[in-house]
Amino acid sequence: MVEFVPMAEAAGFTAGCVAIHAARQWAGIITPILTYMVFALVVCLFVVIGIQHAADPTQVMESMTQAMVTF
């Protein structure tokens, strides 16, 4: 499941690129959205890399889930 998030972000970014080329008059609106998506993709990739290199990935996932529930 964790590996799906960066792939979904990348697919959304690609769709956004296609949208910019298809609707150039709205490029000024779509570009900031794509910039945010790139930032989110980088963050997600760092999270996935951190989880994969953790000593106990299950414990990391449990603590992240608990943090999401808390907030």
Contacts in CASP RR format, 6 or more apart in sequence:
PFRMAT RR
TARGET T0000
AUTHOR 0000-0000-0000
METHOD contacts of the structure
MODEL  1
MVEFVPMAEAAGFTAGCVAIHAARQWAGIITPILTYMVFALVVCLFVVIG
IQHAADPTQVMESMTQAMVTF
2 47 0 8 1.000
2 48 0 8 1.000
2 51 0 8 1.000
2 61 0 8 1.000
3 48 0 8 1.000
5 44 0 8 1.000
5 47 0 8 1.000
5 48 0 8 1.000
6 41 0 8 1.000
6 44 0 8 1.000
6 45 0 8 1.000
6 48 0 8 1.000
9 37 0 8 1.000
9 40 0 8 1.000
9 41 0 8 1.000
9 44 0 8 1.000
10 41 0 8 1.000
12 37 0 8 1.000
13 34 0 8 1.000
13 37 0 8 1.000
13 38 0 8 1.000
13 41 0 8 1.000
16 30 0 8 1.000
16 33 0 8 1.000
16 34 0 8 1.000
16 37 0 8 1.000
17 34 0 8 1.000
19 26 0 8 1.000
19 30 0 8 1.000
20 26 0 8 1.000
20 27 0 8 1.000
20 30 0 8 1.000
20 31 0 8 1.000
20 34 0 8 1.000
23 30 0 8 1.000
50 60 0 8 1.000
51 57 0 8 1.000
51 60 0 8 1.000
51 61 0 8 1.000
54 60 0 8 1.000
END
